């Protein structure tokens, strides 16, 4: 929403309810072995709460909750205040809900250089920033690799194998397919993706090129951030020129940068379990509270509100906190974590993985919520899907207890590896993401705003999870990876 001059050109990356107090009836869970807590008491979704969270988090006032910005801290503070209201105890720094994550903020200080050297050539071809190319996502300030060219229109299913470290030019008429191939190849180890700019107009390039690109922050303690994701957009002439070059030509990107101290913020709460025999089997509900902030204007709008990505997931976690925080404590310990800087390298969740309020081996399962604000046409109405469905016994069990939850209908997108859950899954926690992202065109656009949410869907989908969640936090059920399901 709204207009203002452009700041930084962040577009791609990783992967984030109507009137009165009318309640929607939640789905009925099966009644087998229902213990303490509020289980069995009708659980109703609070439509007003859902709408209220979205109206604040996705408002223009929060300016898109840019990763590591003051706006992200405001979002984390809002979440903290809601958790307090819902009876969840603080589990952040010094008795607060906020976990302040020290980060290194890298700033690019001069226009980056892009050069390509065909095999055997002595003189590389040089490209100019803001004229020939733009950087839309950077997790590195320098990278290089052999050129690989892929035309997505010729791909039937799946992605072509690429050598790790390749710089891949992806061409095609279907913008969504280009974008999704880019994500998949980036997670498959490409150094960088080159694509034709969505807006190749000279004026757009000049306007966007006035701002130096933003680069992902790094965790201060240097803990592993192995995510390489660099996306450059090229104008028509540059794409045509590269099309003529042989594969294997060496592509090199360099940008001078300076470093300064920065932070990102998580909001973390805990409900201590009442059953000592289940103390080591906590359940973690999570989402990311950051989004892309202010960026290159699209149709005069430069605020990337992220109403679906991931104010909707944050809202779902808050609604679970509201329901689980009322009345008696659940048998298991329940953690609520809303992460900062998912969009800039999953920094908040990586830090959480090293500084969780309980040891990670005592977290039996993590459910991350990403983009549940609109229905996915690939599945039935009011339904959510779970990434890595076949990897564990968690999804089928939740569905058996009434959750409107099915297998991820887009396995080729590798969503399992594209959100905060993956950080914890790699550390052994049974960690998966719940979503209903239907590959809509507003993804990572300023138009991912309140006007494009489907509150009816959100109410019903979140409502269907309330009783299964109550069952889960009061049950002896052991979430487990299936054979071969745990990521290496
Ligand atoms: Zn997201």
Boltz pocket constraint, residues with backbone or C-beta under 6 A from the ligand:
constraints:
  - pocket:
      binder: B
      contacts: [[A, 14], [A, 15], [A, 16], [A, 288], [A, 309], [A, 310], [A, 342], [A, 370], [A, 371]]
      max_distance: 6.0
